[in-house]
């Protein structure tokens, strides 16, 4: 008979517990997944709402959220503080084009019960309960304006640009507690988590509201660069100033303000837009060089006066299909969107759209979704054919569109 070993007995007991509990845990996870419905959140920046639509198929509307349920309280604070009031009005009369900016970006929590929203005019991030429409938590950002966000691959953290403070805050998506922050260049804009969740890339765009838009005055726009940080320590690991890379590629008159960007599936290449350019560039991460450029057609009806282009962005919005074979570009000031073959850089049909402001990918990966801020609708374009699939009406001035989840039976907050 083998000798009695207490540790062995404990191991057997632990194995029995795991055997008994593992199926229950798996069943619970399966139940949780079954209770969720994938959707697209469309932020209507001027309207202060977010429309929730199906993530693929006919993209039919599922429900709507009021993202400023605390508007009266926030306005009372702003009106009581002269500095806040000055910035609030500056946002309205510059980047807001005469309108308040109530929703820039949004992501749902992993359980599909809340949506987290950055609100530029209110300089904050809020979590809104999707069942009640009420605010769970609020995080005022540093400075006076909140901008683009990014969510970690596991859905637990959200990074938000505080554009007037040259800072990115990283928050716990469930509690709103700040986990860390890091400094950026002037006017942080786009944020991207790498797919392994280890790094955050931030793109700063500088001052996009001045009239000094001639290339000769580009130096007045501020310090613009990509900041790469460790997503655990929030310490800077690399700074990429595209000025040197653009110069080396022969583009000395190009702005180095990196706008929307997207990685290839293996993250070896970054495709990005810059201010004033009708097209995009390809950057090789390993060699730290710009490798290709794609110039897209100009709309003859678009004024060549750069001061008439919204926030210095001729084109603003770029996405890639899951296979990494096609790019989709929002030609904002040229009023079209188009699918581009990644291998050849040949564009497809120019699909007429009204001031398209963002491009993302449908839940099934088949379509590119662009927000038509000038027509208050979102439009789906087939990645395979480059042809328009459908358009769906949404609220006032749609901008950011993000994939997320709601509870399977959700049709809107009870308070709406």
C-alpha positions in Angstrom: 0.0 0.0 0.0 1.5 3.4 -0.9 2.3 5.8 1.9 -0.4 8.4 2.9 0.4 11.8 1.4 -1.7 14.8 2.6 -0.7 16.8 -0.5 -1.8 14.1 -2.8 -5.2 14.0 -1.1 -5.5 17.7 -1.4 -4.7 17.5 -5.1 -7.4 14.8 -5.6 -9.9 17.0 -3.8 -9.0 20.0 -5.9 -9.3 18.0 -9.1 -12.7 16.8 -8.0 -13.8 20.4 -7.3 -12.5 21.5 -10.7 -14.3 18.6 -12.4 -17.6 19.5 -10.7 -17.3 23.3 -11.2 -15.8 23.6 -14.7 -18.9 22.6 -16.6 -21.0 25.1 -14.5 -18.5 27.9 -15.3 -18.5 27.0 -19.0 -22.3 26.9 -18.9 -22.4 30.3 -17.2 -20.1 31.8 -19.8 -22.2 30.3 -22.6 -25.3 31.7 -21.0 -23.7 35.2 -20.6 -22.7 35.1 -24.3 -26.2 34.0 -25.3 -27.7 36.9 -23.5 -25.7 39.5 -25.5 -26.4 40.9 -28.9 -23.7 42.5 -31.1 -24.6 46.0 -32.3 -23.1 49.1 -33.7 -23.2 52.3 -31.6 -23.4 55.5 -33.6 -22.6 58.7 -31.8 -24.6 61.7 -32.9 -22.3 64.4 -31.8 -24.5 67.4 -32.2 -27.7 65.7 -31.1 -26.4 64.3 -27.8 -27.7 60.8 -28.6 -26.3 57.5 -29.7 -28.2 55.3 -32.0 -27.9 51.5 -31.7 -28.3 49.5 -34.9 -27.8 45.9 -35.9 -24.1 45.1 -36.5 -24.7 43.5 -39.9 -27.4 42.6 -42.4 -29.9 45.4 -42.8 -28.4 47.5 -40.0 -31.9 48.2 -38.7 -32.2 50.5 -35.7 -32.4 48.7 -32.3 -32.7 51.7 -29.9 -31.5 55.1 -28.9 -29.6 56.5 -25.9 -29.6 60.0 -24.5 -25.9 60.5 -23.7 -26.4 63.8 -21.9 -29.1 62.9 -19.2 -27.2 65.3 -16.9 -27.2 68.2 -19.3 -28.8 70.7 -17.0 -26.3 70.0 -14.2 -23.3 70.2 -16.5 -24.5 73.5 -18.0 -25.1 74.9 -14.5 -21.4 74.1 -13.7 -20.2 75.6 -16.9 -22.2 78.8 -16.6 -20.9 79.2 -13.0 -17.2 79.0 -14.1 -16.0 81.7 -16.5 -13.0 79.6 -17.7 -15.2 76.6 -18.4 -17.7 78.8 -20.2 -15.0 80.3 -22.4 -13.7 76.8 -23.4 -17.3 75.5 -23.9 -18.0 78.4 -26.3 -14.7 77.9 -28.0 -15.5 74.3 -28.7 -18.9 75.3 -30.0 -17.5 77.9 -32.4 -14.4 76.0 -33.6 -14.4 72.2 -33.8 -18.1 72.1 -33.2 -18.8 74.3 -36.3 -21.4 76.3 -34.3 -22.7 73.2 -32.4 -22.0 71.7 -29.0 -20.1 68.4 -29.1 -21.9 65.9 -26.9 -20.5 62.6 -27.9 -17.2 61.8 -29.5 -16.6 58.2 -28.8 -18.3 55.2 -27.1 -17.7 51.6 -26.0 -20.0 49.1 -24.3 -18.9 47.2 -21.2 -18.2 43.4 -21.7 -21.5 42.5 -20.0 -23.5 44.7 -22.4 -25.2 46.6 -19.6 -23.5 50.0 -19.9 -22.0 52.2 -22.5 -19.0 54.5 -21.8 -19.0 57.9 -23.7 -16.5 60.7 -24.1 -18.2 64.1 -24.2 -16.0 66.9 -25.7 -18.1 69.9 -24.6 -18.5 68.6 -21.1 -14.8 67.5 -20.8 -15.7 64.2 -19.3 -16.3 60.5 -19.7 -19.5 58.9 -18.4 -20.8 55.4 -18.1 -24.5 55.2 -18.9 -26.7 52.3 -17.7 -28.3 50.9 -20.8 -31.4 49.6 -18.9 -32.2 52.9 -17.1 -30.4 55.6 -19.1 -28.9 56.9 -15.9 -25.2 57.7 -15.3 -23.2 55.0 -13.4 -20.1 57.1 -13.0 -18.5 60.3 -14.4 -14.8 61.1 -14.9 -13.8 64.7 -15.6 -10.7 64.7 -17.8 -7.8 67.0 -17.3 -8.3 70.3 -19.2 -11.4 71.3 -21.0 -12.1 68.7 -23.7 -12.5 64.9 -24.1 -11.8 63.3 -27.5 -11.1 59.9 -29.1 -11.1 56.7 -26.9 -9.9 53.1 -27.3 -10.9 50.0 -25.4 -8.5 47.3 -24.4 -8.8 43.9 -26.1 -10.3 42.3 -23.0 -12.8 45.2 -22.7 -11.8 46.2 -19.2 -10.0 49.4 -19.8 -10.7 52.5 -21.8 -8.2 55.2 -22.8 -9.4 58.7 -23.5 -7.6 61.7 -24.9 -7.8 64.9 -22.9 -7.1 67.1 -25.9 -6.3 70.5 -24.2 -4.2 68.9 -21.5 -1.9 66.8 -23.7 -2.8 63.8 -21.6 -4.4 60.3 -22.1 -6.3 58.9 -19.1 -6.7 55.1 -18.8 -9.8 54.1 -16.8 -11.4 51.0 -15.4 -14.4 50.6 -17.7 -16.7 49.3 -14.9 -15.8 51.8 -12.2 -14.4 54.9 -13.9 -11.4 54.8 -11.6 -8.2 56.0 -13.3 -5.6 53.3 -13.6 -2.9 55.5 -15.1 -2.2 58.3 -17.5 0.5 59.5 -19.8 1.7 62.6 -21.6 1.4 63.1 -25.3 2.2 65.6 -28.0 -0.1 68.6 -28.6 -3.8 67.8 -28.9 -3.9 63.9 -28.4 -6.5 62.4 -30.8 -6.7 58.8 -31.9 -5.8 55.9 -29.5 -5.1 52.3 -30.5 -4.5 49.3 -28.2 -2.3 46.6 -29.8 -4.2 43.4 -30.1 -2.2 41.7 -27.3 -3.2 44.6 -25.0 0.5 45.4 -24.2 0.8 48.8 -25.8 -1.2 51.9 -26.5 -0.5 54.1 -29.5 -1.6 57.7 -29.3 -1.6 60.2 -32.2 -1.4 63.9 -31.5 -2.7 66.3 -34.2 -1.7 69.7 -32.9 -3.8 72.8 -33.5 -6.3 72.1 -36.2 -8.5 75.2 -35.7 -6.1 77.9 -36.8 -6.2 79.5 -40.3 -2.5 79.0 -40.7 -3.0 76.1 -43.1 -0.4 76.8 -45.8 2.5 74.3 -45.6 4.8 77.2 -44.9 3.1 77.7 -41.6 2.9 74.1 -40.6 5.4 74.6 -37.8 2.9 76.7 -36.0 0.5 73.7 -35.5 2.4 72.4 -32.5 4.4 69.3 -31.5 2.7 66.3 -33.2 3.9 62.8 -32.8 2.9 59.2 -32.1 3.4 58.2 -28.4 3.7 54.5 -27.7 3.3 53.5 -24.1 3.4 50.2 -22.1 -0.3 49.5 -21.3 0.5 48.2 -17.8 2.9 50.8 -16.5 1.8 53.6 -18.8 5.5 54.5 -19.3 6.6 55.8 -22.7 8.5 53.2 -24.8 8.8 55.0 -28.1 8.0 58.3 -29.8 7.5 58.4 -33.6 7.7 61.8 -35.2 6.4 61.4 -38.8 8.1 64.6 -39.8 11.4 62.9 -40.4 9.8 59.9 -42.0 7.7 62.1 -44.4 10.8 64.1 -45.3 12.7 60.9 -46.0 9.9 59.8 -48.3 10.1 63.1 -50.2 7.0 64.6 -48.6 8.4 67.7 -47.0 5.3 69.8 -47.6 3.0 67.2 -45.9 1.6 67.7 -42.5 2.8 65.3 -39.8 -0.5 65.4 -38.0 -1.5 61.7 -38.0 -5.2 61.4 -38.1 -7.2 58.1 -38.0 -5.1 55.0 -38.5 -5.4 51.2 -38.7 -3.0 48.4 -38.2 -2.7 45.4 -40.6 -3.9 42.1 -38.9 -0.3 41.2 -38.0 0.4 44.7 -36.9 3.5 44.9 -39.2 2.0 47.9 -41.1 0.2 51.0 -40.0 -2.0 52.8 -42.5 -2.7 56.4 -41.6 -4.2 59.7 -42.8 -2.6 63.1 -42.2 -4.1 66.6 -42.2 -5.0 68.1 -45.6 -4.2 65.0 -47.6 -6.7 63.2 -49.9 -5.3 59.7 -49.3 -3.2 57.7 -46.8 0.3 56.4 -46.2 1.7 53.0 -45.2 4.3 52.8 -42.4 6.4 49.7 -41.8 6.7 49.2 -38.0 9.9 47.1 -38.1 11.9 49.3 -40.3 10.4 52.5 -39.0 9.8 53.9 -42.5 7.0 55.1 -44.7 6.9 52.5 -47.5 4.0 53.5 -49.7 1.5 56.4 -50.4 -1.9 56.3 -51.9 -3.3 59.5 -53.4 -7.1 59.3 -53.8 -9.2 61.4 -56.3 -10.2 64.9 -55.5 -13.8 66.0 -55.8 -13.8 68.9 -58.4 -16.5 70.6 -56.3 -14.3 70.7 -53.2 -12.8 74.1 -52.5 -9.0 74.1 -52.6 -9.1 76.7 -49.8 -7.7 74.7 -46.9 -9.3 77.0 -44.3 -12.7 75.6 -45.4 -11.8 72.0 -44.6 -13.2 70.8 -41.3 -10.5 70.7 -38.6 -7.7 70.4 -41.2 -9.0 67.0 -42.3 -9.6 66.5 -46.0 -10.0 62.7 -45.4 -10.9 61.4 -41.9 -11.7 57.7 -41.4 -10.0 54.5 -42.4 -10.7 50.9 -41.6 -9.6 47.4 -42.8 -11.5 44.2 -43.4 -10.6 41.3 -41.1 -8.6 39.5 -43.8 -6.4 42.5 -44.2 -6.9 42.6 -48.0 -9.0 45.8 -48.3 -9.0 49.2 -46.8 -12.0 51.6 -46.6 -11.4 55.3 -46.6 -13.8 58.1 -45.7 -13.1 61.0 -48.1 -14.6 63.6 -45.7 -14.3 66.9 -47.7 -14.5 65.1 -51.0 -17.9 63.6 -50.2 -17.2 60.0 -51.0 -16.0 56.7 -49.5 -14.1 54.0 -51.3 -12.6 50.6 -50.8 -8.9 50.2 -51.7 -7.2 47.0 -52.5 -4.3 46.7 -50.0 -1.9 44.9 -52.4 -2.3 47.1 -55.4 -3.6 50.3 -53.7 -6.2 50.5 -56.5 -9.4 52.2 -55.3 -12.8 50.9 -56.2 -16.0 52.9 -57.0 -16.3 56.3 -55.3 -19.5 55.9 -53.3 -21.1 59.3 -52.9 -21.5 60.2 -49.2 -22.1 63.5 -47.4 -19.1 64.5 -45.3 -18.2 61.0 -44.2 -16.5 61.3 -40.8 -15.5 57.8 -39.8 -15.0 54.3 -41.2 -15.4 51.0 -39.3 -16.2 47.3 -40.0 -19.5 45.5 -39.7 -19.9 42.7 -37.2 -19.6 40.0 -39.9 -16.6 41.7 -41.5 -18.3 42.0 -44.9 -19.0 45.7 -45.0 -17.3 49.0 -44.3 -19.5 51.3 -42.3 -19.1 55.1 -42.8 -20.9 57.8 -40.9 -22.3 60.5 -43.1 -22.2 63.5 -40.8 -23.7 65.7 -43.6 -26.7 63.5 -44.2 -27.4 62.1 -40.7 -27.1 58.5 -41.8 -24.6 55.6 -41.8 -23.8 53.8 -45.0 -22.6 50.2 -45.6 -20.2 49.5 -48.4 -19.4 45.9 -49.5 -15.7 45.2 -49.1 -15.8 42.7 -51.9 -17.4 44.8 -54.6 -16.9 48.3 -53.3 -20.6 49.0 -53.9 -23.0 50.6 -51.5 -25.2 48.1 -49.7 -27.6 50.4 -47.7 -28.0 53.5 -45.7 -29.7 53.9 -42.3 -31.0 57.2 -40.9 -29.5 58.2 -37.5 -29.3 61.4 -35.4 -27.7 64.8 -35.8 -24.1 64.7 -37.1 -23.0 61.1 -36.6 -19.3 60.7 -36.2 -17.8 57.7 -34.3 -19.2 54.3 -35.0 -18.1 51.4 -32.7 -19.0 47.7 -32.4 -20.3 46.7 -29.0 -22.9 44.6 -27.2 -26.3 45.1 -25.5 -28.5 42.6 -23.7 -30.3 40.4 -26.2 -33.7 41.8 -25.4 -32.6 45.5 -25.2 -34.6 48.1 -27.2 -33.7 51.2 -25.3 -33.5 52.6 -21.8 -36.6 52.6 -19.7 -36.3 56.3 -19.0 -36.1 57.3 -22.6 
